[in-house]
Amino acid sequence: MKQKLSQILFTQGFGTRRLCAGLVWHGGVTVNGEVVEEPDTPFETEGLRFTVDGLEWPVVDKALILLNKPAGYECSQKPKHHPSVMSLLPRPLRERGVQPIGRLDEDTTGLLLLTDDGTLIHKLTSPKHHVPKVYEARCKHPLTTEMIERLKTGVELRETEDKPGSEITRAEGAEIVDETLLRLTLIEGKYHQVKRMVAAVGNRVEALHRPQFGALMLPADLKPGEWRWVMSPAEVWGP
């Protein structure tokens, strides 16, 4: 389907229609390597990529972003004590209303997905869809096989100030990487789940990192605070 260039910019989060037209008029938009100066110029949207002020953008109906979350950022639109992860993204993505798929604690690092697709958020966070999330927890005390078995068979998460009542939960996978490094696979996303599960078996998480969400692995060349496009949710589901 063809759309006017200014309309394409508008749908992709580059501001009001007037502002998008101004971007084109001032020569800030390039398509197929050529500057386009007429806002009403039509383009086929499927597979289209354009450049605004030197930054290349694909035309996507729903945005899906992979961010390497650094420590010290909150997964919230209205952070309380630390900057929001949203501040790490360019304005067009924030204007589109992308939000984190699940949350990582402010001191947790690693793979965070963000999207403006509410249906996808539900599918990727609902336990019934069994989307695995892999965490690496550096623990205070040496890990034991007994701890691993308890994590896999189920532990009681005691109530907290933010989460009253106790509940039983288990890991889909748990293994000892080295003496104090635990790799844990979960399909749920409960409040402080990894830290509470590790505490329930008599240990303590001192550092937490997520290297994998579904079939997506955190790219080795993606530095903390950097992001990249995920062009299809199929990359998350895997083969």
C-alpha positions as CSV (number, residue, x, y, z in Angstrom):
1,M,0.0,0.0,0.0
2,K,1.3,3.4,-0.9
3,Q,1.3,6.4,1.5
4,K,2.5,9.9,1.4
5,L,5.9,10.3,2.9
6,S,4.7,12.7,5.6
7,Q,2.0,10.3,6.6
8,I,4.6,7.5,6.8
9,L,6.7,9.6,9.2
10,F,3.6,10.4,11.2
11,T,2.7,6.7,11.7
12,Q,6.3,5.8,12.7
13,G,6.3,8.3,15.6
14,F,8.2,11.3,14.1
15,G,5.7,13.9,15.5
16,T,2.6,15.7,14.3
17,R,1.7,15.8,10.6
18,R,2.9,19.4,10.4
19,L,6.2,18.5,11.9
20,C,6.7,15.5,9.7
21,A,6.0,17.6,6.6
22,G,8.6,20.1,7.9
23,L,11.2,17.3,8.2
24,V,10.7,16.5,4.5
25,W,10.6,20.2,3.4
26,H,13.9,20.9,5.1
27,G,15.7,18.0,3.4
28,G,16.0,15.8,6.5
29,V,14.5,12.7,5.0
30,T,16.2,10.3,2.6
31,V,14.6,7.3,0.7
32,N,16.6,4.9,-1.3
33,G,19.6,7.1,-1.0
34,E,17.9,10.2,-2.3
35,V,16.7,13.3,-0.4
36,V,12.9,13.7,-0.8
37,E,11.7,17.3,-0.4
38,E,8.0,16.9,-1.3
39,P,5.9,15.6,1.7
40,D,3.1,14.2,-0.5
41,T,5.5,11.9,-2.5
42,P,3.9,8.4,-2.3
43,F,5.9,5.3,-1.4
44,E,5.0,1.7,-1.1
45,T,5.3,1.0,2.7
46,E,6.0,-2.7,2.6
47,G,9.7,-3.2,3.2
48,L,10.4,0.5,3.0
49,R,13.3,2.0,4.9
50,F,14.0,5.7,5.2
51,T,16.6,7.9,6.9
52,V,15.8,10.8,9.1
53,D,18.8,13.1,10.0
54,G,21.2,10.2,9.2
55,L,19.3,7.5,11.2
56,E,17.8,4.6,9.3
57,W,14.3,3.5,10.1
58,P,12.2,0.6,8.8
59,V,8.5,1.1,8.3
60,V,6.8,-1.3,10.8
61,D,3.2,-1.6,11.8
62,K,4.2,-2.5,15.3
63,A,7.6,-1.8,16.8
64,L,9.5,-4.5,18.6
65,I,12.8,-3.5,20.2
66,L,15.6,-5.4,21.9
67,L,17.5,-3.3,24.5
68,N,20.6,-4.3,26.4
69,K,19.5,-2.9,29.8
70,P,22.2,-1.4,32.0
71,A,22.0,-1.4,35.8
72,G,20.5,1.8,37.3
73,Y,17.4,2.1,35.1
74,E,13.8,1.4,35.9
75,C,11.4,-0.3,33.6
76,S,8.7,2.3,34.1
77,Q,7.2,5.2,32.3
78,K,7.2,7.1,35.6
79,P,10.4,6.1,37.5
80,K,10.7,6.8,41.2
81,H,14.4,6.6,42.0
82,H,16.4,6.1,38.8
83,P,16.1,7.1,35.1
84,S,13.6,5.2,32.9
85,V,14.8,2.7,30.3
86,M,12.7,4.8,27.9
87,S,15.3,7.6,28.1
88,L,17.7,5.2,26.3
89,L,15.4,5.1,23.2
90,P,15.1,7.8,20.5
91,R,12.1,10.0,20.6
92,P,10.1,8.4,17.7
93,L,10.0,5.1,19.7
94,R,8.8,6.9,22.8
95,E,6.2,8.8,20.8
96,R,4.9,5.5,19.5
97,G,4.3,4.3,23.0
98,V,6.6,1.4,23.2
99,Q,6.7,-0.2,26.7
100,P,8.7,-3.0,28.3
101,I,7.5,-6.6,27.9
102,G,7.7,-7.5,31.6
103,R,10.1,-5.8,33.9
104,L,13.7,-6.1,35.0
105,D,14.6,-4.7,38.4
106,E,16.7,-1.5,38.4
107,D,19.8,-3.4,39.3
108,T,19.2,-6.2,36.8
109,T,21.0,-6.1,33.4
110,G,20.4,-7.8,30.1
111,L,17.9,-8.5,27.4
112,L,14.7,-6.3,27.6
113,L,12.1,-6.3,24.9
114,L,9.8,-3.3,24.3
115,T,6.9,-2.9,21.9
116,D,3.7,-0.9,21.2
117,D,1.8,-4.2,20.5
118,G,-0.5,-4.9,23.4
119,T,-1.4,-8.3,22.1
120,L,2.2,-9.4,21.9
121,I,2.9,-8.1,25.4
122,H,0.1,-10.4,26.7
123,K,1.3,-13.4,24.7
124,L,5.0,-13.0,25.8
125,T,4.2,-12.5,29.5
126,S,1.4,-15.0,30.0
127,P,2.6,-18.2,31.7
128,K,0.2,-20.3,29.5
129,H,2.3,-19.5,26.4
130,H,5.4,-21.0,28.1
131,V,7.9,-18.4,26.8
132,P,11.2,-19.1,28.6
133,K,13.3,-16.3,30.2
134,V,16.8,-17.3,31.1
135,Y,18.6,-15.5,34.0
136,E,22.1,-15.7,35.4
137,A,22.3,-15.0,39.1
138,R,25.6,-14.5,40.9
139,C,24.9,-15.7,44.4
140,K,26.5,-14.9,47.7
141,H,27.1,-18.5,48.9
142,P,28.2,-21.6,47.0
143,L,25.4,-23.4,45.2
144,T,24.4,-27.0,46.0
145,T,22.6,-29.8,44.2
146,E,20.0,-29.7,46.9
147,M,19.3,-26.0,46.1
148,I,18.9,-26.8,42.4
149,E,16.5,-29.6,43.0
150,R,14.4,-27.4,45.3
151,L,14.2,-24.7,42.7
152,K,13.1,-27.2,40.1
153,T,10.5,-29.0,42.3
154,G,9.1,-25.8,43.7
155,V,9.7,-23.3,46.5
156,E,7.4,-21.1,48.6
157,L,7.7,-17.4,47.9
158,R,7.0,-15.6,51.1
159,E,4.9,-12.4,51.1
160,T,6.6,-9.0,50.8
161,E,5.4,-5.5,51.5
162,D,4.5,-5.2,47.8
163,K,3.2,-8.7,47.4
164,P,1.1,-10.1,50.3
165,G,0.5,-13.8,50.7
166,S,2.7,-16.7,49.9
167,E,2.8,-18.8,46.7
168,I,4.6,-21.9,45.4
169,T,6.6,-21.5,42.2
170,R,9.2,-23.6,40.4
171,A,11.9,-23.1,37.7
172,E,11.6,-24.7,34.3
173,G,15.4,-25.2,34.4
174,A,18.2,-24.6,36.9
175,E,21.9,-25.4,36.7
176,I,25.1,-24.5,38.4
177,V,27.5,-22.7,36.0
178,D,30.2,-22.3,38.6
179,E,30.4,-22.3,42.3
180,T,28.2,-19.2,42.8
181,L,26.7,-18.7,39.3
182,L,23.2,-20.0,38.8
183,R,21.4,-20.2,35.4
184,L,17.7,-20.2,36.0
185,T,14.9,-20.6,33.4
186,L,11.4,-19.3,34.2
187,I,8.1,-19.0,32.3
188,E,6.5,-16.7,34.8
189,G,7.3,-13.1,35.7
190,K,6.5,-12.7,39.4
191,Y,7.7,-9.7,41.5
192,H,11.4,-10.1,42.3
193,Q,11.0,-13.8,41.4
194,V,14.6,-14.9,40.9
195,K,15.8,-13.1,44.1
196,R,12.9,-14.5,46.1
197,M,13.4,-18.0,44.8
198,V,17.1,-18.0,45.6
199,A,16.4,-16.6,49.0
200,A,13.9,-19.4,49.6
201,V,16.6,-22.0,49.2
202,G,18.9,-20.2,51.6
203,N,21.1,-18.2,49.3
204,R,21.2,-14.6,48.1
205,V,21.4,-12.9,44.6
206,E,24.2,-10.3,44.4
207,A,24.0,-9.7,40.7
208,L,21.3,-10.6,38.1
209,H,21.5,-10.7,34.3
210,R,19.1,-11.9,31.6
211,P,20.9,-13.2,28.5
212,Q,17.8,-14.8,26.8
213,F,14.1,-14.1,26.2
214,G,12.3,-16.9,24.3
215,A,14.6,-17.8,21.3
216,L,16.3,-14.4,21.3
217,M,19.8,-14.2,22.7
218,L,21.4,-11.0,23.8
219,P,23.8,-10.0,20.9
220,A,27.4,-10.1,22.0
221,D,28.1,-6.8,20.1
222,L,25.2,-4.9,21.7
223,K,26.6,-2.7,24.4
224,P,24.7,-1.8,27.6
225,G,22.3,1.0,26.8
226,E,22.2,0.1,23.0
227,W,19.1,-1.2,21.2
228,R,18.2,-2.8,17.9
229,W,15.1,-3.7,15.9
230,V,13.5,-7.2,16.1
231,M,11.8,-7.4,12.7
232,S,9.3,-10.2,13.6
233,P,7.9,-11.7,16.7
234,A,8.8,-15.0,15.2
235,E,12.4,-14.3,16.2
236,V,11.1,-14.5,19.8
237,W,9.1,-17.7,19.4
238,G,11.9,-19.4,17.5
239,P,11.5,-22.4,15.1
